[in-house]
Each structure stands twice: as C-alpha cells, then as structure tokens.
Amino acid sequence: MTPIASHITAFLRERLPRQRGASQHTCDAYAYAFKLLFEYASARLKVSPSQLALEQIDAPLILDFLEMLESQRGNRPSTRNARLVAIKSFMAYMEYRVPSLLEQCRQIRAIPPKKTTVPLVQHLNRSEVKALLDAPELATLAGLRDRAMLHLCFAAGLRVSELVTLPSASLSLHADPSLRVTGKGRRERTLPLWKETAADLRKWLSVRNAQAGVSELFVNARGLPMTRSGFEFILDKHAAVASARCPSMASKNISPHVLRHSCALMILQATGDLRKVALWLGHADIQTTEMYLRVDPTEKLDALAATIPLTLRPGRFKAPDALIAMLKAS
C-alpha cells in the first residue's frame, strides 16, 4: 500500500505553486477539495486521513464522493465538477510518481464532468445599485470604508478576491483616476474610475492613513487586511438596509459577484460592445462574456426589429353550437 500523505503534500506545495505556477487561490481551492475527499474516505474506510493509501482512492470511491457532494452537501454540478478537476490533476501527477497505479489513475481521469444548467446571471438595476451605495452611514469611519468598497467593487466590476487583495499602490487618484488590477490568471488590466468613485476612495484614504501599516487598500476594524468573508458580511448588512428602501431587492440574493454582473450589464447597455465588457472584466475568452447577452434584451429587440414577420392568412373561429356539440358527444 502506498501512503497518500507525502504525495498530496508534494502536489500542493511543489507541483502546483512551483512547477505549474498556480496562484494561492488555486492552491487553496485544491486543498479544500482534498480535505473534503479525505474526510469522506476516512469515514467510509474507518481509517484516519493520514493513514489513507493511494490504492484506496479508486474510481468507485471518487464517484460516491461526488454523489455525496450533491446529495448531502447540496453542491451544484458546477461545484462538483470543480472538485473533480482538482482530483484529476492530482491523479495525472501520480501517473508519473507511482507508475504501478497508472490504470487506477486513468480510470479516475476518465470520469466525465456533469452537464450543468446555466441560469441567467443575477444583477441589480440602477435604482437598486443606488440604494445599496446609499446604505452605509457616511458619518462613521466604517461607513466611509464600506461605501468606498461597495462603490469600487461595482464600478470596476471586481471579483471579491481582487477587491480584498487590492494594494493601495495600485490606485492612482491624480488628474485621471485609475486602478491597476491583477486578476485571474495573473492578467493585469488598468481601469479608469468615475469621479464619484474616486471621491469616495479619497474620503476613505483620508482616514485610512491612521490605520495599521498594511499594503492592502481596505482593512477591517482591527487594522488587518479585509477578508472575503468580512466583505460578504458587510455587503449582506447594507443589502438588508437597502432592501427596506428598495423593495425590489428583497427577492434577490445579493453577492459580490452580483455587483460584478451589474457592472457588466451596465457597460453592455451603454456601449453595445461585448469586447469592451470582456476587457473591463478581465475575461481571457470573450465566450465567457456572452452570458450577458442572454440577460440583456437589447440584442433580441434589435434582431426582432430587423426581421420581417411572415404574412399569414387571417381566419375567424366559429364556436360550435352547444346543443349540437352535446348531441355529438352523446
């Protein structure tokens, strides 16, 4: 039996960050996937996670694990597929480290991803965004920070990971305010900022200078860098306040990515250019950006207006006499 502990350690600490140059976010996501897998295998095989062997992690166990993610944890197929990607990557790595397990690894790598339903993206309209940005109390330090965070997240279309790791040095508030963002895949992009967004950031920076000396732009009450969960908590708090003022928000599940979607749709409606939306959001493939076309009805209305409808012969429907219909049915 081949102990798995040393191999998964080498995969997460050597293979991903040093050989493949994976980001910390990718390493964390893969580590969490294996945490779930090993906890499941440990409970099923009645051994401690550190005593698990590679031979025990076979295709049937992986299939049962994926089923558990959906049936017991309530994960969507997209999350299930993400966990499977991590497992397949590890098994591809193990084909060369332990050639005797080649067939087992290939059986696992042959597990297909599950097809997913792609729903329309959730987004906020202009009045709902305004209600959310007006929710923080600007007479307090926390309110200035929250308004600047929410405004920047929406106006720049940032992912939550981009927002909370944003260094102060990436912000330029001179004549033409701009922001330099390092996004997914280490792709950098520079975004111009609205004057209103820059004004909110200046107000925050004027009081942030007294905070602890950290490089991140946004910090929590203890002067430490803002976390993903911290921003989500702040967003939920202000979304509840905004929902009381704007009832249409009450039925929407507002997340950081909803702000990003709202920004994308605003740019699409203003420019009608999908490529500009892709550049703004930092998408590597414009096919990713096409999901916003399914939400925005403008493109469909243009297609409808340009199409000549068929000319059909008009007709009249004559209802049958009730008595005759009853006699026929008898």
Summary of the structure (lengths in Angstrom):
residues: 330
radius of gyration: 26.6
end to end distance: 79.2
largest distance: 91.5
contacts: 889
relative contact order: 0.08
helix: 63%
strand: 5%
